[in-house]
Amino acid sequence: MKVKHATEVPTQDVEVEGATGVKIQWLVAQDDAPETFYMRLFQLEPDGHTPLHGHPWEHEVFVLEGEGSVVTPAGELPLKPHSVVYVPATEEHQFKNSGSKPLKFICLVPKSATY
């Protein structure tokens, strides 16, 4: 078992095509030797967004702070604190901050996910 504080985990800018104003912290990652999932904390600055993308793994999201939306094939769905999102494998999606404060969310992905 490991316990740490999020402030001990470095914050990195996400530098991929289509991402604007996105930071990530790998809260539980390879160095922690998890069996199944990685846990990440995303922060999207006002007007920030992830790229519109899809991938062969599912992921789960829990919104901590801020307001925004998730873009889906069916349209945009609103996000606010305590929103829960399940993104199925291969479904195209994008997270956007529409508020005046950072949008922060926890995102779990399978350990088998590749980046």
C-alpha positions, 0 to 999 in steps of 0.5 A: 500500500502507498499513501502520498499527497497530490502535491508530491506528484509533478504536474506536466503540461499536456503537449499533444496536437489539439490540446490547449491549457491542459495539465496532468498529474499521474497520481497512481502510475507505473512507479506505483506498480498498480495491477489494473488502473492508472489514476490521473488528475487533469486540470483544464484552464478556462477555454482549455480543452483536450483533443477530440480523440478516441482510443481502444480503452475505456476510461472513467472520469469524476469531476472535482471542480469547475464547469465544462462539457464532454463532447460525444458523438451525440453532442456536448454534455454538461459537466459540473462538480461530482459529474461522473463520465464513462467513456467506452473504448473507441468512442470519440470524446473531448473535454472542454472548460467553459467556466472562468475557473480551472476544470479539474477531474480524476481520470482512470485508465487501464494499465494497458493503455498506451500513450 
